[in-house]
Amino acid sequence: MKIRMIGLVFALLFCVSFSPVYAAEEPGYFTQLGQAFPRGLKNIVSFPWEIPSTISRYDQKTDGNPRVFRDMAGFVDGTFRAVTRLGCGVWDVLFSVVPGQQNELPLKPETFF
């Protein structure tokens, strides 16, 4: 019985000693707010630039397709990317005040400026 009690005490001490270690890895509330909110505002402001940026990226490809088709494909892809950037920006702005680590979508580039 004593061995079980000692084992239980050691198990509880083991669990209690590691909880501060994991808590220290998360950034603070204001640090997280200071990263997510400006990133969201930058994405909301810069989402229209996604379309011309994607069109120019498609226009520089040399895959044998006519330039008109490459530009149309860049416009369609840029529109989807712009909607994604706008949605990610709105998400970051709205949920930046929620405590906890928010996992953002990996946008490339993360912001345009």
Sequence and secondary structure as in RCSB ss.txt:
>XXXX:A:sequence
MKIRMIGLVFALLFCVSFSPVYAAEEPGYFTQLGQAFPRGLKNIVSFPWEIPSTISRYDQKTDGNPRVFRDMAGF
VDGTFRAVTRLGCGVWDVLFSVVPGQQNELPLKPETFF
>XXXX:A:secstr
 HHHHHHHHHHHHHHHHHHHHHHHHS  HHHHHHHHHHHHHHHHHHGGGHHHHHHHHHHT  SSS HHHHHHHHH
HHHHHHHHHHHHHHHHHHHHTTSSS       SSS   
